Amino acid sequence: MAKRYEVSAGKRSGKVKDNSLVARAEFFDNLLIKVENLEDSEGKPITPERKELIPSTWKNDIVFRLFEDTEIDTKN
């Protein structure tokens, strides 16, 4: 969470910078262990070693849906 929301100091103290898109992409990259059925424009498979080819918007969407937008039943 600290990486996602950075509070700036100085003349404009109290301003919050939203780094959540970058933080989610980094989180995705840290968790990625396998990629299936994804190729680059030349037809070469994208692997975890080539994860930079996966669009950041995809990474952000996946992390948001799986980790932030999921409701958890705490009654059990």
N, C-alpha and C positions, 0 to 999 in steps of 0.2 A: 504494500500500500504506500510505503514511503516513496518508492520510485514513481508511483503513478501520479501523485499530487505533490508538487514541489512548491514550497512557500518561499517567495523571493524576499530578500532583505534589501535594505538601502532606502533610497528615496521613495520607492513604491512598495514599502513594506506592507504585508498583508495580502498581496496579490498571490493568487494560486495559479500555477501553470499545470494544465492537464496533460500528463504524459501517458495516459492510460493506453492509447493505441500502441505506442512503442513498448510499454511494459507487457502488454498482452502478447505481442509478437515475440518478445524475448522469452516469455514464459512458455509459449508454444515451442520455440526452438529448443529450450532446455528439456522439455518433455518428449520431444519427437524421437522415436526409436525405429520406426518403420513407415514406409510410404508405399502404397499399392495403387496401381492403375493411374499413374500420373506421369505424363511425359512432357518434355520441352518441345519447342517448335520444330526441332529436327527429329523428333520421335525417340530421343534417348530418355530412358527412365530417370525420373527425379528420385533421388535417394536422400537419406538424412545428411549425407555429406554435401548434397547440393540443395539444401533447404532454403538457401537464399533465393532460389527461383520460384518458391511458393509466394504468391502475392501477400503482402502484409494485411490487406483487407480480409483475405480468407482466414489467415491466422487469427486476427482480431475477432472475427465472427465466431469461429470455432470455440475459442477460449471463453468468449462472452456467453455463448449458448450452453456450454457444458459446465462452466464453473461459476458463473455469476447469475444466470437467468433461470437456474433450476430450483424448484421448490423442494424442500426437504421436509418430510413428515417427522416431526420431533415428538409425537405422541407415543410412539412405540419404544 
